[in-house]
Amino acid sequence: MKFGDAVTAVALYGVLQILIAFPLAIVVLQMFGVSMFAHYGVGLIAVFLSMLIVGYLFGEEMRQGRRDAILRIVVLSAFYELLVVVFQPTLADWIPFAIDTPKEAFDGTVVSTVEWFLYNLSRRGNMFFNVIIVIGVGFIGLYAGSMLRKPKAS
């Protein structure tokens, strides 16, 4: 598998994840209400189903490239997820949230350096778990998807 194919697979993963996660979130949030369990559950299901489809569509290329192909796609998709988490604060409504949340969490009117450090440490922990989960669930989805497509007879 060429690097360009891996980039195309990750781009497809990103598009599929949005197309799967949004309608699924609407259904799940209607059924179970707004909760962290429902939110993260939808995210995990969307990652798995997206990788399953990518694995199915790129199964032949992954068989030829073996572990390297799956590794490239999984690592690039984890990097994509990391970018999503890192660039979340650039959203317009993030700034008031980022200022108010530590104030509420630490019960202070002024956020100290230690409190900002702890808040940023928790954000890094969130990034760590996002990457680990995407790598694990992504690998399982890619592998299962590539096994769904039978190899071409030579």
C-alpha positions in Angstrom: 0.0 0.0 0.0 1.4 3.4 -1.0 1.4 6.3 1.4 -1.1 8.1 -0.9 -3.5 5.2 -0.5 -3.2 5.4 3.3 -3.9 9.1 3.2 -7.0 8.4 1.1 -8.1 5.7 3.5 -7.8 8.1 6.5 -9.7 10.9 4.6 -12.4 8.4 3.8 -12.4 7.4 7.5 -12.9 11.1 8.6 -15.8 11.6 6.2 -17.5 8.3 7.1 -17.1 9.0 10.8 -19.0 12.3 10.5 -21.6 10.7 8.2 -22.1 7.9 10.7 -21.7 9.7 14.0 -24.2 12.6 13.4 -27.3 10.5 12.5 -26.4 7.9 15.1 -26.0 10.7 17.8 -29.4 12.0 17.0 -31.0 8.6 17.4 -29.0 7.6 20.5 -29.5 11.0 22.3 -33.2 10.8 21.7 -33.4 7.3 23.1 -31.0 7.6 26.1 -30.9 11.3 26.7 -27.8 13.6 26.9 -25.1 11.7 28.8 -21.4 11.1 28.5 -22.1 7.4 28.0 -24.3 8.1 25.0 -21.8 10.6 23.6 -18.7 8.4 23.9 -20.7 5.3 22.8 -21.7 7.0 19.6 -18.1 8.0 19.0 -16.7 4.5 19.5 -19.4 3.0 17.3 -18.7 5.6 14.6 -14.9 4.9 14.7 -15.5 1.1 14.5 -18.0 1.2 11.7 -15.9 3.8 9.7 -12.8 1.6 10.0 -14.8 -1.5 9.2 -15.9 0.1 5.9 -12.4 1.4 5.2 -11.0 -2.1 5.9 -13.5 -3.6 3.5 -12.8 -1.1 0.7 -9.0 -1.2 1.1 -8.8 -4.9 2.0 -6.9 -5.9 -1.0 -4.2 -3.2 -0.6 -3.9 -4.1 3.1 -3.4 -7.7 2.3 -0.6 -6.8 0.0 1.0 -4.4 2.4 0.2 -6.6 5.4 0.9 -5.1 8.8 2.5 -1.9 7.4 -0.7 -0.9 5.7 -2.8 -1.3 8.7 -0.3 0.4 10.9 -0.1 3.4 8.5 -3.9 3.8 8.4 -4.3 3.4 12.2 -1.5 5.8 13.1 -2.7 8.4 10.6 -6.2 8.1 11.9 -5.0 8.5 15.5 -3.2 11.6 14.3 -6.4 12.9 12.7 -8.3 12.3 16.0 -5.5 14.2 17.8 -5.9 17.1 15.5 -9.6 17.2 16.1 -9.1 17.3 19.9 -6.3 19.9 19.7 -8.2 22.2 17.4 -11.4 22.0 19.4 -10.4 25.1 21.4 -10.4 27.2 18.3 -14.2 27.0 18.2 -15.8 30.4 19.0 -17.8 29.1 22.0 -14.8 27.3 23.5 -13.1 30.3 25.1 -15.8 31.1 27.7 -16.1 27.3 28.5 -12.3 27.0 28.9 -12.3 29.9 31.4 -15.5 29.0 33.3 -14.8 25.2 33.7 -11.6 25.5 35.7 -13.2 28.2 37.9 -16.1 25.9 38.7 -13.9 22.9 39.2 -11.5 24.6 41.6 -14.0 27.0 43.2 -12.0 30.1 42.7 -12.7 33.5 41.2 -9.1 33.7 39.7 -7.5 30.6 38.2 -4.1 30.1 39.5 -1.1 28.7 37.5 -1.5 25.3 39.3 -5.1 25.1 38.4 -4.4 25.9 34.7 -1.7 23.3 34.8 -4.0 20.7 36.2 -6.7 21.6 33.7 -4.3 21.3 30.8 -3.0 18.1 32.2 -6.5 16.7 32.1 -6.8 17.8 28.5 -3.6 15.9 27.6 -5.0 12.9 29.4 -8.1 13.1 27.2 -5.8 13.3 24.1 -3.9 10.2 25.3 -7.0 8.1 25.8 -8.5 9.3 22.4 -5.3 8.2 20.6 -5.2 4.8 22.5 -8.8 4.1 21.9 -8.7 5.0 18.2 -5.7 2.8 17.7 -7.3 -0.1 19.4 -10.8 0.2 17.9 -9.4 1.3 14.5 -7.2 -1.8 14.3 -10.0 -4.1 15.1 -12.3 -2.4 12.6 -9.7 -2.4 9.9 -8.8 -6.1 10.4 -12.4 -7.2 10.5 -13.3 -5.1 7.4 -10.3 -6.5 5.5 -11.4 -10.1 6.4 -14.9 -9.4 5.1 -13.7 -9.1 1.5 -12.5 -12.3 0.0 -9.1 -12.2 -1.8 -9.1 -12.0 -5.6 -8.3 -15.3 -7.3 -5.1 -15.1 -9.3 
